[in-house]
Amino acid sequence: MNADANANADGDTLRTPIVAVLGHVDHGKTTLLDTVRGSAVSEGEAGAITQHIGATAVPLETVSEMAGELVDPADFDLPGLLFIDTPGHHSFTTLRSRGGALADIAVVVVDVNDGFQPQTIEALDILQRTGTPFVVAANKVDTTPGWTPTDGSPIQPTYESQPSAARDRLDERLYELIGDLSDEGFSGDLYWRVQNFTKNVGVVPLSAITSEGVPDLLAVLMGLSQRYMREQMAIDITGPGAGTILEVKDERGFGATVDVVLYDGSVRPDDIIIVGGTDGPIVTDVRALLQPRPNAEIRTENRFDRVEIAQAAAGVKIAAPDLDNAMAGAPLRVVRNRDRANVVSEVEAELADIAVETAEEGVVVKADTLGSLEAMANALKEADVPILRAEVGDVAPRDIAIASTANEERNQTVLGFSVDVLSNASDELEESNVRLFTDDVIYQLVDEYKSYVDEQERAQQETVLDKIVRPCRFRILEDHVFRQSSPAVVGVEVLSGTLKNNQYIIKWNGNEPARIGELSGIQEQGEDVSSARAGTRVSIAIDGPTVGRQIEEGDELWVELPEKHAKILEQELIDEIPADELEALTSYLDSHRKRDPFWGK
């Protein structure tokens, strides 16, 4: 950024506010940034979808040119805006600084025709958690049927000049968006109606294609930054730099480099820097600082200019030895005139803040950056899913090997967020019992895993229920004795629960259960059946008793429940059994517990 920007009363310089642009895939994030920077990044990209993270500095003069009368440079002492472009499949949490969000402010781009989509909701959830202020860019207003575009115009005059049918249709879509915001816990309105931006989210209707409404968006971003964030923009640009790594890349002639957003101080060639790496802090020295031309995009510019200093806020590529193990989302600190050990400790502390809490038994988690790993860990913690190991990087054979050692089947799992699977890991996967779940939306990934676990639990419970003795109360019907003994054959009515063949039968004498025989056959309307549910009348054969001695017409009999089975039913499967079966179980337990209060506990 411009080192000559106005200094404040304390002698500090106001840095550029950092703006993150978020939103669902295809909703127009990159096209909007292209319009702002006058480039055409998306033209050269497959499907016009942003593939990588970049940063674009837009000086105040350029903002003013685009915003016209809405931004008078004389009203601002901030030097412009620095846009971070996060692709649709990336988590905003990649961008972090000192345990918080790296961005000062965010733009959530929403297609007015599509409304909120999974990644929109995820972005809002993360913005809410980090407390990052944001505005909603309601994109693609020019696709409203009957819309007459006025290229580059502020939105109010072009909106008011539209035919009433087009205006009504757009209003309908905008109010749906405001309703969607409300559903997610935010109060919002069209930006010109918002009195207090700290309490209400401003919605800016615009078109990234025709530039209508883009002046308004820039004016709102500048206004919010100037009014509410001026103090946090005050930094000492001569001080040692602090930044966050966006990406680690190999560049021809330089080897491994890091793309960094510098949010404090400065960095120069020959500075010693401490960088967060997979095995802890990396100490190295800057060989070259590379910056794209003004208004160009850091990730599409092939020819980088070497610069002698980079000052916050800025996107900069740093070439230095030993950066192969640097991690996206990790901190970068310049040592300069400070004690090196203290700076290493600072970086260690920040890495420890991001360290994921792990358990003895749990799933293996892989994510593309430290920030998204942290977001994954938070989401899994909320879902009560334990984590055995969590790392940045693609799914490797080692991950499959670790997951395969889990005792519980549900934990023989790898969850991958926005990562690839190495080919040798795919081979391992095919030969193991490990399940792999991958997705580019965190909550969808967690939901997929939870659905799998629920399905597993249901299957297990069905198996257990199938093997377990089920409670049943039934009554011998009067005038339905078909055989008195060897076996006794009687007609019964099932009062509650499930009557199954080959179960022991008891009769209660006061509080004492007496086993009277074993059920050896069930017939319903002359046909052999294996079970009978509550409300049915069947004839049964019981080996052991004689009618008139051990059993009588009108007697109430029970299936004998082993104590272990009663305990499992009450403690683990109580939600899985029908109400009448629960009633039979409760009565059975009550009878037992009158003589032994701890029976089945």
Helices and strands as residue ranges (DSSP letters): E 13-14, E 18-23, H 29-37, G 41-44, G 46-48, E 54-59, H 60-67, G 68-70, G 73-75, E 80-85, G 92-94, E 96-97, E 100-101, E 105-111, H 118-130, E 134-139, G 141-143, H 155-160, H 164-183, E 188-190, G 191-193, E 201-205, H 214-228, G 231-233, E 234-235, E 242-251, E 255-264, E 266-267, E 272-277, E 280-285, E 288-291, E 305-307, E 310-311, E 314-319, E 331-334, H 340-354, E 363-367, H 370-382, E 387-392, H 397-404, G 409-411, E 413-417, H 423-431, E 435-439, H 442-467, E 472-483, E 488-500, E 504-509, E 512-524, E 527-529, E 531-533, E 537-543, E 556-559, H 563-571, H 579-595
